[in-house]
Every structure is written in C-alpha cells, then in structure tokens.
Amino acid sequence: MSASRKKFRKKLLIVMPNWLGDTVMATSFLELINNSQKAKEYSIHIAIRDSWADLFKNDSRIDDLLLYKDRD
C-alpha cells in the first residue's frame, strides 16, 4: 500500500495486557481483526510493554508498536 493511502486509513489502537500469557492469548484477536472484511480500512497500532515487544516487532498485521516501560 502506498504511503499516501496508508496515511488516510482509520487508526485502531489495541492496548495489550500487561502479563505475557494474556498478551499471547490476545494474538487471536489480532487474527480476527486481520481476517475481517474491513481490515484494509484500518492501520493497526499496538500499545505494549517494552518487555513483550519482540513478540510483535515483525508481525505483518501490525503497522506500529507503541512501547511503554514496565513500572518499577
């Protein structure tokens, strides 16, 4: 998809759970969204703990990762 077309898509922000097991279980939700008829209308952004970012950094279903630090 061209950069100009991508720029005008609606944005969908998914905030992933804090715990690793819950985050892994939430990946089925990404698949559900990706397979929907309207998937191409949205750019998908994931807010996720920086600890779990490697799980999604090469995921073609995701347009952007928004990382946040673990609480100390």
Disulfide bonds with the S-S distance in Angstrom:
none
